[in-house]
Amino acid sequence: MGRRWAQWRQWTPLAALTVAVLAGGGLWVAGAQTAADWVWAAATVAALLPALRWMGHSLRQRRVGVDVIAVLALIGALVAGEYLAGAVVALMLATGHTLETYAQRRATRDLQALVAHAPRTARRRADDGTIDPVDVDEIAPGDRLLVGPGDVVPVDGVAEDPATLDESVVTGESQPVDRAAGDRIASGVVNAGAAFGLRAAVTAQQSTYASIVRLAAQAGAGKAPTVRLADRYAAAFVPFTLALAGVGWIVSDEFVRAVAVLVVATPCPLLLATPIAIVAGLSRAARAGVLIREGSALEQLGLARTLLVDKTGTLTTGRSEITGIATADGQYPDELLRLAASVEQLSPHILAGAIVRAAHDRGLRLTGPTEVTEEPGRAVTGRVDGRVVRVGQPDAELPDWAMRERDRAEADGLSTVWVSVDRVPAGVILLRDPVRPDAAATVRRLRQAGFTRLVMLTGDRREVADQVADQVGVDDIVARCSPQEKTARVREESGRAITVMVGDGVNDAPALAAADVGVAIGAAGAGAAAGVADAVLTVDRLDRLADAVDIAHRSRRIAVQSASVGMGLALVAMVAAAFGLLPPVAGAFTQEGIDVAVIVNALRALRPGRRRAGPS
C-alpha cells in the first residue's frame, strides 16, 4: 500500500498543475479572464517555491545551474503579467521532474529487485543436531547450515549434500543447476530441490550476494561524466541566456521578449536526458548479469580499449580437476589430500574448491581448521589435527623429488599446489584447468565490443599460460604474476589507454582497484571485491562483459544525442524569442514539447539495441 501510494504521489504535482492550467483555460473561454489569470498565477507561484529550493541547493554547492533560469522565467512571467506562460513553465517543470522520477524508478527496478531478494535469516545446525533459526549476521565461518526447499542461500559456503539451485536472480540463467557435495555455492541463489547442508565459508557481509546488494544500492548514485559535463554546459548556458534575454529587451525595449527567452531557455533536456540514459544503461547491464557501481564506471567501460583478465575461472572453466598426487617418502596421497582440503575449506580461491571437491569424492572426512591465515595469491595456512598445514606455492627450496615432480608438471602443462606439513614439503597436488569451450569465441566477441588489446595475467607458469593463450588468442601473457605485479601491470596499461581488469576479487583486489574499471567475477569471490570493484559479473561468463560494453556504448550515445538535439532546438527557439518571433506562451509550449521528446528518446536506453562493433 505504501509503495503504491508513493507511485501515485509522484504524479500529484503534475496532475494538480495540469488541472490548474485547464481550469484557467476554461475560465478564460467563459469570459472570466481575471479569474483565469489568478488561477494561472497561483500555479506559477506553486512551481516557484520548489524551484527556489532547487536553486538554493545548487548555490550552496557553489554551482550555478539552469535552476536560475527557471526561477527567473517564473518571476518574469509574474512581473510581465504573462500568467499563462508562467503556468505552462510550471507545468513543464513538473512534467520534467515527474518523468525523471518515473524513469529513475523504472530504470532501477531490476536493481531494487536484487536488494529485496537479499536473505535475512538462516537455519543453523547446533552440535546436538537441533536446528535453530538465526539472523544471517550471526553466521560465522565454519557454521553448519540447513537450506530448505525454496530458501535463499544465506552465505557463501560449501555444499555438504547434492543440491539443485535456481541461480536466475544472481546469474540470469533460467535453468536449474545441479551442484555436487563439495561444490562452492554463492549466496543469493535459491534452493530449487530438496533440503541440503551447507558449511559457511564466510560471514554474510563477506558473501557474494551482500557485495552485489551493496553494488545495487550504489548503482546510479554517482554522477556520470556525461552528467558532470552537463553541469559545465549549464555554467556557460546560464550567462549566454541572460545576455540574450538582455539584448532582446534592450534592442526592442520590450520586457516581454526577455521573458520569452527565459521561458524557452528553461531546459530540462540537458539535465534530465543524460542521467535517465545512464541509469537506464545501468539497469540494462544488471539484466545482462553485470552490476555496475555507478554511471561513471559505465561510461568508462564504453571507452575502454585494453582488457586484462585473470586466467583461472575466466578463460578456463575454473573447475580444476586433480590428475595426480605426488608425495614425499612416508606420506600417503589420501591423507595429504585430506589435510589440504581441510585447510582449503574456508578459502575462496577457485583451486580450493577443486581440492575440497576431490576430497569429498574420495569419501575423506575433513577436519575444521583453526588459526587459518591466507596470503592472497600464494598460500593458505592452518592447523589441522594439531599439525600446521600450508597449501599453495612453495615457501622454501624444493627437495630433489619435488623438483622432478615440478619438471614433469611443467612438461604436461599442469598446475601445482604444494602441501607442507609442519613446515616440511609433504607433497604436491597436480591439477588441470580446462580452457572454456567458448573462450576463443568470447575473446573475438570482446574485440568486436571495442577492446583492441587483451592481456592474460596468471600466477601459473609460462608453459601453462602459453597453452591457454594459444587456444584463445590473447595479445600478451604475464605468467608467475603476483598480486603486486598484477597491480603494476594494470597501472602500466592504464597509462596508455582506458583499461578494464577482470579478476576473481581475492588476490586480484589491488589490481581491480588500480584499473580504470575493475570487474570482479561474482561467483568467484565478489565479497572480497566489494570495496574496490566497479562492477561484478554475477555469472562466471566473460562474454557478459562484452554485452555490458555494448550497453555502455549505446547509453552514452543516446545521452549525448538527447542532450545535443534538445539543447540545439532550445537555442533556435531562444533566438526566435529574442527577435519577437516566439511569444512567452508559445515558447513555453515549444519547450514543453522539446523536453518530452528528449526524455522519451533517453528512455530508449532501457530497450535492447543491436550489437555493434567498436566504440561510439
C-alpha positions in Angstrom: 0.0 0.0 0.0 2.8 2.4 0.9 4.7 1.7 -2.3 1.5 2.2 -4.4 0.9 5.5 -2.6 4.5 6.6 -3.3 3.9 5.9 -7.0 0.7 7.9 -7.1 2.2 10.7 -5.1 5.0 11.3 -7.6 2.3 12.2 -10.2 0.3 14.5 -7.9 2.1 17.8 -8.6 1.9 17.3 -12.4 -1.8 16.3 -12.1 -2.6 19.4 -9.9 -0.8 21.8 -12.3 -2.5 20.2 -15.3 -5.9 20.8 -13.7 -5.0 24.4 -12.9 -3.9 25.2 -16.4 -7.0 23.6 -17.9 -9.3 25.2 -15.3 -7.8 28.6 -16.1 -8.4 27.9 -19.8 -12.0 27.1 -19.1 -12.5 30.3 -17.2 -10.8 32.3 -20.0 -13.2 30.8 -22.6 -16.1 31.5 -20.3 -15.1 35.2 -20.2 -13.7 35.2 -16.7 -10.3 36.4 -17.7 -9.4 37.8 -14.3 -10.2 34.6 -12.5 -8.2 32.7 -15.1 -5.2 34.9 -14.5 -5.5 34.3 -10.8 -5.5 30.5 -11.3 -2.6 30.6 -13.6 -0.7 33.0 -11.3 -1.3 30.6 -8.4 0.1 27.7 -10.5 3.2 29.8 -11.3 3.8 30.6 -7.6 3.3 26.9 -6.7 6.1 26.0 -9.0 8.3 28.9 -8.0 8.7 27.7 -4.4 10.3 24.3 -5.2 12.3 26.0 -8.0 13.8 28.4 -5.4 14.6 25.5 -3.2 16.4 23.7 -6.1 18.3 26.9 -6.9 19.3 27.4 -3.3 20.7 23.8 -3.2 22.8 24.4 -6.3 24.1 27.7 -5.0 25.1 26.1 -1.6 27.1 23.7 -3.6 28.7 26.7 -5.4 27.2 25.6 -8.7 25.2 27.9 -10.9 22.7 25.6 -12.7 19.8 26.1 -15.0 17.5 26.3 -12.0 18.4 30.0 -12.0 16.8 30.4 -15.5 13.7 28.5 -14.3 13.3 30.9 -11.3 13.9 34.0 -13.5 11.4 32.7 -16.1 8.7 32.2 -13.4 9.3 35.6 -11.8 9.5 37.3 -15.2 6.2 35.8 -16.2 4.5 37.1 -13.0 6.1 40.6 -13.4 5.1 40.9 -17.1 1.6 39.6 -16.4 2.2 36.6 -18.7 0.3 34.3 -16.3 -0.5 31.6 -18.8 3.2 31.4 -19.9 4.2 31.1 -16.2 1.6 28.3 -15.7 2.9 26.4 -18.7 6.5 26.8 -17.5 5.3 25.5 -14.1 3.7 22.6 -15.9 6.9 22.0 -17.9 9.0 21.8 -14.7 6.5 19.4 -13.1 6.5 17.2 -16.2 10.3 17.1 -16.4 10.7 16.2 -12.7 7.9 13.7 -12.8 9.2 11.9 -15.9 12.7 11.9 -14.4 11.4 10.3 -11.2 9.4 7.8 -13.2 12.4 7.0 -15.4 14.7 6.6 -12.4 12.2 4.2 -10.7 11.7 2.3 -14.0 15.4 2.0 -14.7 16.4 1.0 -11.2 13.6 -1.6 -10.8 16.0 -4.5 -11.6 18.5 -3.3 -9.0 15.8 -2.9 -6.4 14.6 -6.4 -7.0 18.1 -7.7 -6.1 18.1 -5.7 -2.9 14.7 -7.1 -1.9 15.8 -10.6 -2.6 18.6 -10.4 0.0 18.3 -13.2 2.6 17.5 -12.2 6.2 17.5 -15.4 8.2 19.1 -18.9 8.1 18.8 -22.3 9.8 21.9 -23.2 11.8 22.6 -26.7 13.0 23.7 -27.0 16.6 26.2 -29.6 17.9 23.3 -31.6 19.3 21.6 -31.9 15.9 18.9 -29.3 16.6 18.2 -26.6 14.1 17.9 -23.0 15.2 16.7 -20.0 13.1 19.2 -17.2 13.3 19.8 -13.8 11.7 22.2 -14.0 8.8 24.5 -11.6 10.5 25.1 -14.2 13.3 26.5 -16.8 10.9 30.3 -17.4 11.3 32.7 -19.3 9.0 32.5 -23.0 9.7 28.8 -23.0 10.9 26.8 -25.8 9.5 23.5 -24.6 8.0 20.4 -26.3 6.5 19.0 -24.8 3.4 15.4 -25.8 3.0 13.3 -26.0 -0.3 12.7 -22.6 -1.6 15.2 -20.9 0.8 17.7 -18.3 -0.4 21.2 -19.5 0.3 22.3 -17.0 3.1 26.1 -17.1 2.8 28.8 -18.4 0.5 29.7 -21.9 1.5 30.5 -25.5 0.6 27.6 -27.9 -0.1 27.6 -30.9 2.2 25.0 -32.7 0.0 24.0 -32.6 -3.7 21.8 -29.6 -4.4 19.6 -28.3 -7.2 19.7 -24.5 -7.4 17.8 -21.7 -9.1 20.5 -19.2 -9.9 18.5 -16.9 -12.1 18.3 -14.0 -9.7 22.1 -13.8 -9.5 23.2 -15.0 -12.9 20.2 -14.6 -15.2 20.4 -18.3 -16.1 16.8 -19.6 -16.2 17.5 -23.4 -15.9 18.1 -25.0 -12.5 21.7 -26.0 -11.9 22.8 -29.2 -10.1 25.7 -28.9 -7.6 27.6 -31.8 -6.1 28.7 -32.2 -2.5 31.9 -30.2 -2.0 31.0 -27.6 -4.6 31.3 -23.9 -3.7 27.9 -22.2 -3.6 27.3 -18.5 -3.7 24.8 -16.7 -1.6 21.6 -15.3 -3.1 20.7 -18.4 -5.2 17.5 -20.3 -4.4 17.2 -24.0 -3.4 15.1 -25.5 -6.2 15.2 -29.0 -4.8 15.4 -30.9 -1.5 17.0 -29.5 1.6 20.8 -29.7 1.8 23.6 -29.0 4.2 25.9 -26.0 3.7 29.1 -25.2 5.6 29.5 -21.5 5.8 32.8 -20.2 4.3 32.5 -16.5 5.2 30.2 -14.2 7.1 27.1 -12.8 5.4 28.7 -9.4 4.9 31.7 -11.0 3.1 29.5 -13.1 0.9 28.9 -12.7 -2.8 25.3 -11.6 -2.6 26.0 -9.0 0.1 28.5 -7.3 -2.2 26.0 -7.5 -5.1 23.4 -5.8 -2.9 25.9 -3.1 -1.9 26.7 -2.5 -5.6 23.0 -2.4 -6.4 22.3 0.1 -3.7 25.2 2.3 -5.0 24.4 1.9 -8.7 23.4 5.2 -10.2 24.3 7.1 -7.0 27.4 8.7 -8.6 27.2 11.2 -11.4 28.4 10.1 -14.7 31.0 12.2 -16.6 28.2 13.0 -19.1 26.1 14.4 -16.2 29.1 16.4 -14.9 29.6 17.6 -18.5 26.0 18.8 -18.4 26.9 20.9 -15.3 29.7 22.5 -17.2 27.5 23.2 -20.2 25.0 24.8 -17.8 27.7 27.1 -16.4 28.2 28.5 -19.9 24.5 28.3 -20.9 23.2 30.5 -18.0 25.2 33.7 -18.8 24.5 33.2 -22.5 20.8 33.0 -21.8 20.9 36.1 -19.6 22.9 38.0 -22.2 20.5 37.1 -25.0 17.5 38.0 -22.9 19.1 41.3 -22.0 19.9 42.1 -25.7 16.4 41.2 -26.8 14.9 43.5 -24.1 17.3 46.5 -24.8 17.0 46.4 -28.5 13.2 46.1 -28.6 12.5 47.9 -25.4 10.0 45.1 -24.6 10.5 43.3 -21.3 8.2 40.5 -22.6 11.0 39.4 -25.1 13.4 38.8 -22.2 10.6 36.8 -20.5 10.1 34.8 -23.7 13.8 34.0 -23.9 13.9 32.8 -20.3 10.8 30.7 -20.8 12.2 28.9 -23.8 15.6 28.5 -22.1 14.2 26.6 -19.1 16.0 23.4 -20.3 15.2 20.0 -19.0 16.9 18.2 -21.9 20.4 18.6 -20.7 19.9 17.8 -17.1 17.2 15.1 -17.5 18.2 13.2 -20.6 21.8 12.3 -19.5 21.0 10.8 -16.1 18.0 8.9 -17.5 20.0 7.3 -20.2 22.9 6.4 -17.9 20.7 4.9 -15.2 18.8 3.1 -17.9 22.1 1.7 -19.1 22.9 0.5 -15.5 19.5 -1.3 -15.4 20.1 -2.9 -18.8 23.6 -4.1 -17.7 22.1 -5.6 -14.5 19.7 -7.6 -16.6 22.6 -8.8 -18.6 24.3 -10.1 -15.5 26.7 -7.2 -14.9 26.2 -5.0 -11.8 27.9 -1.6 -12.3 28.5 0.6 -9.2 27.9 4.0 -10.8 27.4 5.9 -14.0 31.0 7.0 -14.3 32.1 3.3 -14.5 29.5 2.6 -17.2 30.8 5.4 -19.3 34.5 4.4 -18.8 33.5 0.9 -19.8 32.2 2.2 -23.0 35.5 4.0 -23.7 37.9 1.2 -22.7 40.4 -0.2 -25.2 42.6 -2.6 -23.1 41.3 -5.6 -21.2 43.4 -7.6 -18.6 42.0 -10.9 -17.5 43.0 -13.4 -14.8 43.3 -16.8 -16.4 41.6 -19.1 -13.9 37.8 -19.0 -14.0 37.6 -16.5 -16.8 39.3 -18.1 -19.8 39.4 -21.5 -18.2 36.5 -23.3 -16.6 37.6 -22.6 -13.0 36.7 -26.2 -12.1 40.1 -27.7 -12.0 40.4 -31.5 -11.9 43.0 -33.3 -9.9 45.1 -35.5 -12.2 47.5 -36.9 -9.6 49.1 -36.5 -6.1 52.8 -37.0 -5.6 54.1 -37.3 -2.0 57.4 -37.4 -0.1 58.5 -40.7 1.4 56.3 -41.7 4.3 53.3 -39.7 3.2 50.0 -41.1 1.8 48.1 -39.4 -1.1 44.7 -39.6 0.6 45.9 -38.2 3.9 47.8 -35.4 2.1 44.6 -34.6 0.2 42.5 -34.7 3.4 44.9 -32.3 5.2 45.0 -29.9 2.3 41.2 -30.0 1.8 40.6 -29.3 5.5 42.6 -26.1 5.3 41.1 -25.1 1.9 37.5 -25.4 3.2 37.5 -21.7 4.2 39.5 -20.4 1.2 37.6 -18.5 -1.5 40.2 -19.4 -4.2 38.9 -21.4 -7.2 41.6 -24.1 -6.8 40.5 -24.6 -3.2 37.0 -25.7 -4.4 38.6 -28.3 -6.6 40.7 -29.8 -3.8 37.7 -29.9 -1.4 35.5 -31.4 -4.1 38.1 -34.1 -4.8 38.3 -35.0 -1.1 34.6 -35.4 -0.8 34.5 -37.5 -4.0 37.0 -39.9 -2.3 34.9 -40.0 0.9 37.5 -38.4 3.1 36.4 -36.9 6.4 37.6 -33.3 6.7 38.5 -31.6 9.9 37.6 -28.0 10.7 40.9 -26.0 10.6 42.0 -23.4 13.2 44.4 -20.5 13.1 43.7 -20.1 9.4 45.6 -17.3 7.5 45.9 -16.6 3.8 48.5 -14.9 1.7 46.5 -13.7 -1.3 47.8 -15.4 -4.4 50.3 -17.5 -2.6 49.1 -19.9 0.1 46.7 -20.7 2.9 48.0 -21.9 6.3 46.0 -23.5 9.1 46.2 -26.0 12.0 44.6 -29.4 11.3 44.6 -32.1 14.0 47.5 -30.3 15.7 49.7 -30.0 12.6 50.5 -26.8 10.7 49.4 -27.3 7.1 50.4 -24.9 4.3 48.8 -25.2 0.9 49.8 -23.2 -2.2 53.1 -22.0 -3.6 56.3 -23.3 -2.1 57.9 -21.0 0.5 61.3 -22.7 0.5 63.7 -24.5 -1.8 62.2 -27.8 -3.1 63.9 -31.1 -2.4 65.1 -33.3 -5.3 61.9 -35.4 -5.5 59.8 -32.2 -5.6 62.0 -30.7 -8.4 61.4 -33.8 -10.5 57.6 -33.6 -10.0 57.7 -29.9 -10.9 59.6 -30.6 -14.1 57.1 -33.3 -15.1 54.1 -31.0 -14.3 55.7 -28.2 -16.4 56.1 -30.6 -19.4 52.5 -31.7 -19.1 51.1 -28.2 -18.6 49.7 -29.0 -15.2 49.1 -26.6 -12.3 50.8 -27.5 -9.0 49.6 -26.9 -5.4 52.3 -27.7 -2.9 51.4 -29.0 0.6 53.8 -28.8 3.6 53.1 -30.3 7.0 54.8 -28.7 10.0 56.9 -26.6 7.5 58.3 -29.7 5.7 57.3 -30.3 2.0 55.0 -33.3 2.1 53.6 -33.5 -1.4 52.1 -31.8 -4.5 48.6 -31.9 -5.9 48.6 -31.8 -9.7 45.6 -30.2 -11.4 44.4 -29.3 -14.9 42.0 -26.4 -15.5 40.4 -27.0 -19.0 40.0 -24.0 -21.3 36.4 -23.0 -21.6 34.9 -24.3 -24.9 33.6 -20.9 -25.7 36.8 -19.0 -24.7 38.1 -18.3 -28.2 34.6 -17.1 -29.3 34.4 -14.9 -26.2 37.7 -13.2 -27.0 36.5 -12.5 -30.5 33.3 -11.1 -29.1 35.3 -8.8 -26.8 37.3 -7.5 -29.7 34.1 -6.7 -31.6 32.9 -4.8 -28.5 35.8 -2.4 -28.8 38.8 -3.9 -27.0 42.0 -3.7 -29.1 44.4 -5.3 -26.6 43.8 -8.3 -24.4 46.4 -9.4 -21.8 46.2 -12.6 -19.7 47.5 -12.5 -16.2 48.2 -15.6 -14.2 50.1 -17.0 -11.3 50.7 -20.2 -13.2 54.0 -21.0 -15.0 54.7 -19.7 -18.5 54.2 -23.2 -20.0 50.6 -23.5 -18.7 49.8 -19.9 -19.7 51.1 -20.5 -23.2 48.8 -23.5 -23.8 45.8 -21.4 -22.8 46.9 -18.4 -24.8 47.4 -20.4 -28.0 43.8 -21.7 -27.8 42.1 -18.4 -27.0 44.2 -15.8 -28.9 45.2 -13.1 -26.4 47.8 -10.4 -27.3 50.1 -10.8 -24.3 50.8 -13.0 -21.3 52.1 -12.2 -17.9 52.9 -15.5 -16.1 54.1 -16.1 -12.5 52.3 -12.9 -11.7 51.9 -11.9 -8.0 49.2 -9.5 -6.8 51.8 -6.7 -6.7 53.0 -7.5 -10.2 49.4 -7.5 -11.5 48.8 -4.1 -10.0 51.9 -2.7 -11.6 51.0 -4.1 -15.0 47.4 -2.7 -14.7 48.9 0.8 -14.0 51.3 0.4 -16.9 48.5 -0.4 -19.3 46.3 2.3 -17.9 48.9 4.9 -18.8 48.4 4.0 -22.5 44.6 3.5 -22.7 41.5 3.2 -20.6 41.8 -0.2 -19.1 39.5 -2.9 -17.7 40.7 -5.5 -15.2 38.7 -8.7 -14.7 39.6 -11.0 -11.8 38.2 -13.1 -9.0 38.2 -10.4 -6.4 40.5 -12.1 -3.9 44.2 -11.9 -4.9 43.2 -9.6 -7.7 41.7 -6.9 -5.4 44.7 -4.5 -5.7 44.7 -4.8 -9.5 40.9 -4.2 -9.6 41.3 -1.0 -7.6 44.1 0.2 -9.9 42.2 -0.3 -13.1 40.1 2.4 -14.7 37.2 -0.2 -14.4 37.7 -3.1 -12.1 35.4 -6.1 -12.7 35.0 -8.9 -10.2 33.5 -12.3 -11.1 30.6 -12.7 -8.6 30.6 -16.5 -8.0 34.4 -16.5 -7.6 34.6 -14.1 -4.7 32.8 -10.8 -5.2 32.7 -10.4 -1.5 36.4 -9.6 -1.4 36.0 -7.1 -4.2 33.0 -5.2 -2.8 35.2 -2.3 -1.7 37.3 -2.0 -4.8 35.4 -3.4 -7.9 33.5 -1.0 -10.1 31.4 -3.9 -11.5 30.5 -7.5 -10.8 29.8 -10.2 -13.3 27.1 -12.1 -11.4 27.7 -15.2 -13.7 31.1 -16.6 -14.5 30.9 -15.8 -18.2 33.2 -13.2 -19.7 31.0 -12.6 -22.7 28.6 -10.8 -20.4 31.2 -8.1 -20.2 31.0 -7.6 -23.9 27.3 -7.2 -23.6 27.8 -4.6 -20.9 30.3 -2.7 -23.2 27.7 -2.6 -25.9 25.1 -1.3 -23.5 27.6 1.4 -22.3 28.3 2.5 -25.9 24.5 2.7 -26.6 23.6 4.5 -23.4 26.3 7.2 -23.8 25.3 7.7 -27.5 21.7 8.1 -26.5 22.6 10.5 -23.7 24.7 12.7 -25.9 22.2 12.6 -28.7 19.3 13.6 -26.5 21.1 16.4 -24.8 22.6 17.8 -28.1 19.4 17.7 -30.1 17.3 19.1 -27.2 19.7 22.0 -26.5 20.1 22.7 -30.2 16.3 23.1 -30.6 16.2 25.2 -27.4 18.9 27.6 -28.8 16.9 28.0 -32.0 13.8 28.8 -30.1 15.7 31.3 -27.8 16.9 33.3 -30.8 13.4 33.3 -32.3 12.1 34.6 -28.9 14.8 37.3 -28.8 13.6 38.6 -32.2 10.0 38.6 -31.1 9.0 35.6 -33.3 8.0 33.4 -30.3 5.9 35.0 -27.5 6.2 33.6 -24.0 3.1 31.3 -24.2 4.1 29.8 -27.5 7.7 29.4 -26.3 6.6 27.6 -23.1 4.6 25.1 -25.2 7.5 24.7 -27.6 9.9 23.9 -24.7 7.5 21.5 -23.2 7.4 19.5 -26.4 11.2 19.5 -26.7 11.5 18.2 -23.1 9.1 15.4 -23.6 10.7 14.4 -26.8 14.3 14.2 -25.4 13.2 12.3 -22.3 11.3 9.8 -24.3 14.4 9.4 -26.5 16.6 8.9 -23.5 14.3 6.1 -22.3 15.3 4.1 -25.4 18.4 3.1 -23.4 16.1 0.8 -21.4 15.5 -1.3 -24.6 18.0 -3.7 -26.1 19.8 -2.4 -29.1 21.5 -4.1 -32.0 25.0 -5.4 -31.3 27.7 -3.2 -32.8 31.4 -3.5 -33.2 33.8 -0.8 -32.0 33.4 2.2 -29.7 31.0 5.0 -30.1 
